[in-house]
Amino acid sequence: MDGRAPGAYIEFVEPPPALAPTRVDVVALVCVTERGPVDAPTRVGSWRAFAETFGEFVPNGLGAYAAKAYFDGGGGPAWVVRAAAPVRTTTTTGIQPADRASSVVAALDGLVVGAVATLSQPGIARDYLVTAVDAGTGRVTWDRPLHPDLNLALTLDVATGASAAAVGLTAGGLPAITVTASSPGAWGDQLEVVSGPGRRVATATRPGQPSGSLVTAVQDASGFRVGDACRITQDAGGGPVGVDAVVAAVDAAQRLLSWTAPLPGTLVLTSPFTIEAATFALAVLRRGAVVETWPDLSSEPSHPAFAEAALTASRFVRCTVAAPRQPDATRARLAGGRDGTAALTTADLIGDELADVARGLATLVEVEEPGVIAIPDLVAAPTPARVIDPPPPVDPCDPCGTPDAAALAPLEATLIEAGASFGDEDVVAAQRALIEHCERNTERIALLDPPHTATTLAALRGWAARHSSSYAVTTAPWVTVVEPANSAAVRAIPASGHLAGLIAACDAAFGPWLSPANRTLPWAHGVTLPLDAAAHAVANDDGINVVRALPGRGLVPLGSRTLSADAQWRFVSVRRAMIFLRRTLRLYLAWVPFEPNDAALASLVSQAIAGLLTDVWEAGGLAGATPDEAFALAVDQSAAASGRLVILVGVALARPAEFVLARVTRTGNRLEIAELPTLVPAGGA
């Protein structure tokens, strides 16, 4: 509308958004995984999506176990932060031991027992397992003698920490491309790449049509693309002449090819010559099976199928082009992948958000969605390193005969790095940092797992007594699960993944005001510490939610308390209901700032809040027989003069019935059952 002419005008505007419920059940797992980006929060929506990005179950990490427990238990979206030790490098120094079984290094950072280290010199690199470390002499002992090609008279580079496997491909003996696993980890050593010819197209100069140094008239320009690397050949008096050129433009109608640089003077432009463009193909194999094919790649940056750009879409590999050359046809295995688990520290899991050290937990500061945080690997039990020797070589031409070891390339042993494990004091310090993170955020709870050393009720109580916060929840003891890769074996894992799944399932069915307890845990085989009713009562008083095996029901968490000493915040459902209300109000009242601060705005906001609280009351999230008994709203008029809109909200949160008693009386020939008021034992709630 113009608006300049006198008159009445009506303009329709969108009403402010309704206060729709928000999710507070999305879990964030900071954990060790087989593969995936390190220190990069990644959202996954299912177990399948997790496995595609972060891999399967590994002995030196609990991430996959926690994720499966979460998704099997009813969990929805999840944020995953993979933790790994960073790359640390040093060099050998001084006179090296002649037995080649150990090395003397300049620094021991990252060199811990069970870690995998890569020792390299120009043209050779080998992985070794650290079996002993002498801090006094700087001597590191390896699982086997160093390779004969490593020259002890020269300096060796030594690297530890998470690293991606890689292999270099050549063209005529010169470096062409380097193929690297898409993420760090020993999983990349399972990959192979096969390079070969890709798309090919050829033409020749047009007879009777002279060619220039920048534009060539050809018989057929179809099939050529900008960025094509071309080989131009011409028969000359002294023999064939070959030069390389890159297509800058294609005019298919006029049958013209333009070049990025003038053709060299070695070509006779008035004589005919042929032009051939070619790309290369790359197949990716994992454990011997083809998992990806890339039939049309180029090493020219201007090409639409430039390998570095195209392979960013690969699930398995990345590529770096050393020079614009097409690699020779070959099959090569990637090597040098390291998990970076043995040298993992609590600092790698927690980071430091106040000092802007974005590692582990600290990377979640800017991620708003998670409402539940778990770090299962913080309490992991030690898992030793392993060396798996390769199978004996088999001569494919004579599989029944004795192979010629000199004729067959030997396979390297598979090194499985040890898992990280921390002392009780380190665990408590890191868990306190996790609690502080949640308290600062105000919209998250921390699922704390007891340390692997807490194998008795006394140890559990001693550990739990060191934490006091309504943002902290623990479930004990650990549970055992059937190993997915071996149904005859079980593994003990912390229960935080199971509890996170139960929270998500309860939220989806009822709401965050329902206690995540008294429901059977899926994918749970047993408990590591069976507790009877008497022990359960003691643990419950300490805020430890106990998992018990109930006849006919399986494993059931019987408790839903926080670790808070304040009776007002004793229950998980109370804290999470307040988190739900806070997050909903914050997100859906974001339109209010800079609106005119008058009675109309206060009334509008109050009505929106009242509507939300009424919905929560009707869903059972608030106590009281009527909405007036469930919540109260008031506007602080004194704050209006200072430009603030303050609305006071009081809610009566529903609390779980922890103790339900019934009296059974036999009168005559019938039974009478009467529910009694809840009795609170000493120290109970």
Rosetta blueprint (number, residue, H / E / L):
1 M L
2 D L
3 G L
4 R L
5 A L
6 P L
7 G L
8 A L
9 Y L
10 I L
11 E L
12 F L
13 V L
14 E L
15 P L
16 P L
17 P L
18 A L
19 L L
20 A L
21 P L
22 T L
23 R L
24 V L
25 D L
26 V L
27 V E
28 A E
29 L E
30 V E
31 C E
32 V L
33 T L
34 E L
35 R L
36 G L
37 P L
38 V E
39 D L
40 A L
41 P L
42 T E
43 R E
44 V E
45 G L
46 S L
47 W H
48 R H
49 A H
50 F H
51 A H
52 E H
53 T H
54 F H
55 G L
56 E L
57 F L
58 V L
59 P L
60 N L
61 G L
62 L L
63 G H
64 A H
65 Y H
66 A H
67 A H
68 K H
69 A H
70 Y H
71 F H
72 D H
73 G L
74 G L
75 G L
76 G L
77 P L
78 A E
79 W E
80 V E
81 V E
82 R E
83 A L
84 A L
85 A L
86 P L
87 V L
88 R E
89 T E
90 T E
91 T E
92 T E
93 T L
94 G L
95 I L
96 Q L
97 P L
98 A L
99 D L
100 R L
101 A L
102 S E
103 S E
104 V E
105 V E
106 A L
107 A L
108 L L
109 D L
110 G L
111 L L
112 V L
113 V L
114 G L
115 A L
116 V E
117 A E
118 T E
119 L E
120 S E
121 Q E
122 P L
123 G L
124 I E
125 A E
126 R E
127 D E
128 Y E
129 L E
130 V E
131 T E
132 A E
133 V E
134 D E
135 A L
136 G L
137 T L
138 G L
139 R E
140 V E
141 T E
142 W E
143 D L
144 R L
145 P L
146 L L
147 H L
148 P L
149 D L
150 L L
151 N L
152 L L
153 A L
154 L L
155 T L
156 L L
157 D E
158 V E
159 A E
160 T E
161 G L
162 A L
163 S E
164 A E
165 A L
166 A E
167 V E
168 G E
169 L E
170 T E
171 A E
172 G L
173 G L
174 L E
175 P E
176 A E
177 I E
178 T E
179 V E
180 T E
181 A E
182 S L
183 S L
184 P L
185 G E
186 A H
187 W H
188 G H
189 D H
190 Q H
191 L E
192 E E
193 V E
194 V E
195 S E
196 G E
197 P E
198 G E
199 R E
200 R E
201 V E
202 A E
203 T E
204 A E
205 T E
206 R L
207 P L
208 G L
209 Q L
210 P L
211 S L
212 G L
213 S L
214 L L
215 V E
216 T E
217 A E
218 V E
219 Q L
220 D L
221 A L
222 S L
223 G L
224 F L
225 R L
226 V L
227 G L
228 D L
229 A E
230 C E
231 R E
232 I E
233 T E
234 Q E
235 D E
236 A E
237 G L
238 G L
239 G E
240 P E
241 V E
242 G E
243 V E
244 D E
245 A E
246 V E
247 V E
248 A E
249 A E
250 V E
251 D E
252 A L
253 A L
254 Q L
255 R L
256 L E
257 L E
258 S E
259 W E
260 T L
261 A L
262 P L
263 L L
264 P L
265 G L
266 T L
267 L L
268 V L
269 L L
270 T L
271 S L
272 P L
273 F L
274 T E
275 I E
276 E E
277 A E
278 A E
279 T E
280 F E
281 A E
282 L E
283 A E
284 V E
285 L E
286 R E
287 R L
288 G L
289 A E
290 V E
291 V E
292 E E
293 T E
294 W E
295 P E
296 D E
297 L E
298 S E
299 S L
300 E L
301 P L
302 S L
303 H L
304 P L
305 A L
306 F E
307 A H
308 E H
309 A H
310 A H
311 L H
312 T H
313 A H
314 S L
315 R L
316 F L
317 V E
318 R E
319 C E
320 T E
321 V E
322 A L
323 A L
324 P L
325 R L
326 Q L
327 P L
328 D L
329 A L
330 T E
331 R E
332 A E
333 R E
334 L L
335 A E
336 G L
337 G L
338 R E
339 D L
340 G L
341 T L
342 A L
343 A L
344 L L
345 T L
346 T H
347 A H
348 D H
349 L H
350 I H
351 G L
352 D E
353 E L
354 L L
355 A L
356 D L
357 V E
358 A L
359 R L
360 G H
361 L H
362 A H
363 T H
364 L H
365 V L
366 E L
367 V L
368 E L
369 E L
370 P L
371 G L
372 V E
373 I E
374 A E
375 I L
376 P H
377 D H
378 L H
379 V H
380 A L
381 A L
382 P L
383 T L
384 P L
385 A L
386 R E
387 V E
388 I E
389 D L
390 P L
391 P L
392 P L
393 P L
394 V L
395 D L
396 P L
397 C L
398 D L
399 P L
400 C L
401 G L
402 T L
403 P L
404 D L
405 A L
406 A L
407 A L
408 L L
409 A L
410 P L
411 L L
412 E L
413 A L
414 T E
415 L E
416 I E
417 E L
418 A L
419 G L
420 A L
421 S L
422 F L
423 G L
424 D H
425 E H
426 D H
427 V H
428 V H
429 A H
430 A H
431 Q H
432 R H
433 A H
434 L H
435 I H
436 E H
437 H H
438 C H
439 E H
440 R H
441 N H
442 T L
443 E L
444 R L
445 I E
446 A E
447 L E
448 L E
449 D L
450 P L
451 P L
452 H L
453 T L
454 A L
455 T L
456 T L
457 L H
458 A H
459 A H
460 L H
461 R H
462 G H
463 W H
464 A H
465 A L
466 R L
467 H L
468 S L
469 S L
470 S L
471 Y L
472 A E
473 V E
474 T E
475 T E
476 A E
477 P L
478 W L
479 V E
480 T E
481 V E
482 V E
483 E E
484 P L
485 A L
486 N E
487 S E
488 A E
489 A E
490 V E
491 R E
492 A E
493 I E
494 P L
495 A L
496 S H
497 G H
498 H H
499 L H
500 A H
501 G H
502 L H
503 I H
504 A H
505 A H
506 C H
507 D H
508 A H
509 A H
510 F L
511 G L
512 P L
513 W L
514 L L
515 S L
516 P L
517 A L
518 N L
519 R L
520 T L
521 L L
522 P L
523 W L
524 A L
525 H L
526 G E
527 V E
528 T L
529 L L
530 P L
531 L L
532 D L
533 A H
534 A H
535 A H
536 H H
537 A H
538 V H
539 A H
540 N H
541 D H
542 D L
543 G L
544 I E
545 N E
546 V E
547 V E
548 R E
549 A E
550 L E
551 P L
552 G L
553 R L
554 G E
555 L E
556 V E
557 P E
558 L E
559 G L
560 S L
561 R E
562 T L
563 L L
564 S L
565 A L
566 D L
567 A H
568 Q H
569 W H
570 R L
571 F E
572 V H
573 S H
574 V H
575 R H
576 R H
577 A H
578 M H
579 I H
580 F H
581 L H
582 R H
583 R H
584 T H
585 L H
586 R H
587 L H
588 Y H
589 L L
590 A L
591 W L
592 V L
593 P L
594 F L
595 E L
596 P L
597 N L
598 D L
599 A H
600 A H
601 L H
602 A H
603 S H
604 L H
605 V H
606 S H
607 Q H
608 A H
609 I H
610 A H
611 G H
612 L H
613 L H
614 T H
615 D H
616 V H
617 W H
618 E H
619 A L
620 G L
621 G L
622 L E
623 A L
624 G L
625 A L
626 T L
627 P H
628 D H
629 E H
630 A H
631 F E
632 A E
633 L E
634 A E
635 V E
636 D L
637 Q H
638 S H
639 A H
640 A H
641 A H
642 S H
643 G L
644 R L
645 L L
646 V L
647 I E
648 L E
649 V E
650 G E
651 V E
652 A L
653 L E
654 A L
655 R L
656 P L
657 A L
658 E L
659 F L
660 V L
661 L E
662 A E
663 R E
664 V E
665 T E
666 R E
667 T E
668 G L
669 N L
670 R E
671 L E
672 E E
673 I E
674 A E
675 E E
676 L E
677 P L
678 T L
679 L L
680 V L
681 P L
682 A L
683 G L
684 G L
685 A L
